[in-house]
Amino acid sequence: GYPSESMPDPIGIEMGDIMSIAFHREAGIPMGINIHNPDQFYQLITTVGVEPPILYPDSHAGDELRYLMQLEQKANQYAGRLKECYDAGSNSSVSYPEAYPLSAPEAYLNNPLSGQLRLIARLLKGGLKTRIFLCRIGGFDTHGEQVERHDSTLGTHAALLYHLSSAIKAFQDDMAALGVEDKVLTMTFTEFGRRVYSNGSYGTDHGSATPVFLFGKGLKGGMLGSNPDLSNLNNGNLVYSTDYRQVYTSVVQDWLGASNEAMQATGFDQ
């Protein structure tokens, strides 16, 4: 049923090559698409496939072929719409950070978020109505050498946090300059947290609690929850004070405007 006249844009867009299960429905059909760049996506999708009309066999195989071709036609519509918004959009003069300016291993020097966020800002300025964008920054799965031995404020973890904070700062500044900052709420989430104490190799192991950061003009700023008690740990893990589902519920209901019925359907009503 999509794209439609009332919703011509993808409901969700994920940056990169992987379509995570975040956009999958019960039947396994994604409600989002993956892109690196709308121009490249458009060039790719419009140069492949078979042009209709096609004679479909009156069989199960024919039904499957018809379904695949309909999906391709929908993808072509999305490609055209993405290119239209990309061409109509722009970025401001805000400079997005490209590299970590201090000491870190070479693989951690370049900022992997800046290009993704710059593209999102341009698409929003171009009029795209997509509700959810998903970016990814990897590299946190380090169990050793997270810091420099001579200075714990430098190293891989410092570089990652610099990339996160500086890219989001540029994104907020860009959207403010473009006049669309009131349209966007940004939230971080992660696959795992960290334990409190070093594992002896200048690193920390996976943990069960982690901070969640939210950014945006529409937020009432501040810190929610209680400071963790470092003398009260659960097998070396921080004891969390806020269930992550409470955060998701607030975003889905208070920002995206989901109904009580929708919250019940997702199991978040409690």
Solvent accessible surface area in square Angstrom, and as a share of the most:
residue,aa,sasa,rsa
1,G,98,0.94
2,Y,96,0.36
3,P,18,0.11
4,S,40,0.26
5,E,175,0.79
6,S,96,0.62
7,M,30,0.13
8,P,36,0.23
9,D,0,0.00
10,P,2,0.01
11,I,50,0.25
12,G,1,0.01
13,I,0,0.00
14,E,0,0.00
15,M,9,0.04
16,G,18,0.17
17,D,122,0.63
18,I,109,0.55
19,M,45,0.20
20,S,26,0.17
21,I,151,0.77
22,A,66,0.52
23,F,20,0.08
24,H,74,0.33
25,R,135,0.49
26,E,179,0.80
27,A,91,0.71
28,G,36,0.34
29,I,69,0.35
30,P,55,0.34
31,M,54,0.24
32,G,11,0.11
33,I,31,0.16
34,N,35,0.18
35,I,4,0.02
36,H,116,0.52
37,N,39,0.20
38,P,0,0.00
39,D,49,0.25
40,Q,118,0.52
41,F,33,0.14
42,Y,64,0.24
43,Q,100,0.44
44,L,114,0.57
45,I,28,0.14
46,T,62,0.36
47,T,102,0.59
48,V,79,0.45
49,G,52,0.50
50,V,95,0.55
51,E,142,0.64
52,P,69,0.43
53,P,137,0.86
54,I,41,0.21
55,L,175,0.87
56,Y,56,0.21
57,P,73,0.46
58,D,154,0.80
59,S,52,0.34
60,H,140,0.62
61,A,69,0.54
62,G,0,0.00
63,D,79,0.41
64,E,83,0.37
65,L,68,0.34
66,R,87,0.32
67,Y,89,0.34
68,L,106,0.53
69,M,17,0.08
70,Q,90,0.40
71,L,79,0.39
72,E,36,0.16
73,Q,67,0.30
74,K,66,0.28
75,A,26,0.20
76,N,49,0.25
77,Q,93,0.41
78,Y,24,0.09
79,A,0,0.00
80,G,28,0.27
81,R,49,0.18
82,L,0,0.00
83,K,50,0.21
84,E,99,0.44
85,C,1,0.00
86,Y,32,0.12
87,D,78,0.41
88,A,73,0.57
89,G,7,0.07
90,S,50,0.32
91,N,48,0.25
92,S,32,0.21
93,S,118,0.76
94,V,44,0.25
95,S,98,0.63
96,Y,9,0.03
97,P,25,0.16
98,E,106,0.48
99,A,49,0.38
100,Y,14,0.05
101,P,92,0.58
102,L,107,0.53
103,S,53,0.34
104,A,18,0.14
105,P,62,0.39
106,E,148,0.67
107,A,98,0.76
108,Y,41,0.16
109,L,53,0.26
110,N,114,0.59
111,N,15,0.08
112,P,63,0.39
113,L,9,0.04
114,S,1,0.01
115,G,41,0.39
116,Q,32,0.14
117,L,10,0.05
118,R,79,0.29
119,L,17,0.09
120,I,7,0.03
121,A,0,0.00
122,R,63,0.23
123,L,0,0.00
124,L,22,0.11
125,K,87,0.37
126,G,16,0.15
127,G,38,0.37
128,L,9,0.05
129,K,110,0.47
130,T,8,0.05
131,R,130,0.47
132,I,76,0.38
133,F,43,0.18
134,L,24,0.12
135,C,34,0.20
136,R,98,0.36
137,I,34,0.17
138,G,48,0.46
139,G,37,0.35
140,F,52,0.22
141,D,88,0.46
142,T,24,0.14
143,H,80,0.36
144,G,26,0.25
145,E,83,0.37
146,Q,13,0.06
147,V,41,0.23
148,E,44,0.20
149,R,161,0.59
150,H,144,0.64
151,D,51,0.26
152,S,83,0.53
153,T,97,0.56
154,L,30,0.15
155,G,2,0.02
156,T,8,0.05
157,H,59,0.26
158,A,27,0.21
159,A,0,0.00
160,L,6,0.03
161,L,81,0.40
162,Y,72,0.27
163,H,2,0.01
164,L,29,0.14
165,S,66,0.43
166,S,23,0.15
167,A,0,0.00
168,I,8,0.04
169,K,124,0.52
170,A,6,0.05
171,F,4,0.02
172,Q,33,0.15
173,D,54,0.28
174,D,0,0.00
175,M,0,0.00
176,A,48,0.37
177,A,67,0.52
178,L,19,0.10
179,G,57,0.55
180,V,12,0.07
181,E,45,0.20
182,D,86,0.45
183,K,131,0.56
184,V,22,0.13
185,L,32,0.16
186,T,24,0.14
187,M,52,0.23
188,T,25,0.14
189,F,117,0.49
190,T,67,0.39
191,E,160,0.72
192,F,39,0.16
193,G,6,0.06
194,R,45,0.16
195,R,90,0.33
196,V,42,0.24
197,Y,138,0.53
198,S,75,0.48
199,N,60,0.31
200,G,70,0.68
201,S,49,0.31
202,Y,89,0.34
203,G,2,0.02
204,T,23,0.13
205,D,52,0.27
206,H,72,0.32
207,G,13,0.13
208,S,71,0.46
209,A,16,0.12
210,T,60,0.35
211,P,93,0.59
212,V,54,0.31
213,F,96,0.40
214,L,62,0.31
215,F,58,0.24
216,G,20,0.19
217,K,130,0.55
218,G,54,0.52
219,L,70,0.35
220,K,200,0.85
221,G,71,0.69
222,G,77,0.74
223,M,146,0.65
224,L,173,0.86
225,G,49,0.47
226,S,78,0.50
227,N,117,0.60
228,P,69,0.43
229,D,78,0.41
230,L,100,0.50
231,S,104,0.67
232,N,88,0.45
233,L,49,0.25
234,N,95,0.49
235,N,118,0.61
236,G,27,0.26
237,N,18,0.09
238,L,38,0.19
239,V,79,0.45
240,Y,136,0.52
241,S,71,0.46
242,T,57,0.33
243,D,36,0.19
244,Y,133,0.50
245,R,121,0.44
246,Q,110,0.49
247,V,31,0.18
248,Y,62,0.24
249,T,30,0.17
250,S,56,0.36
251,V,25,0.14
252,V,46,0.27
253,Q,56,0.25
254,D,118,0.61
255,W,88,0.31
256,L,48,0.24
257,G,59,0.56
258,A,26,0.20
259,S,56,0.36
260,N,98,0.50
261,E,121,0.54
262,A,39,0.31
263,M,6,0.03
264,Q,110,0.49
265,A,90,0.70
266,T,88,0.51
267,G,55,0.52
268,F,51,0.21
269,D,68,0.35
270,Q,200,0.89
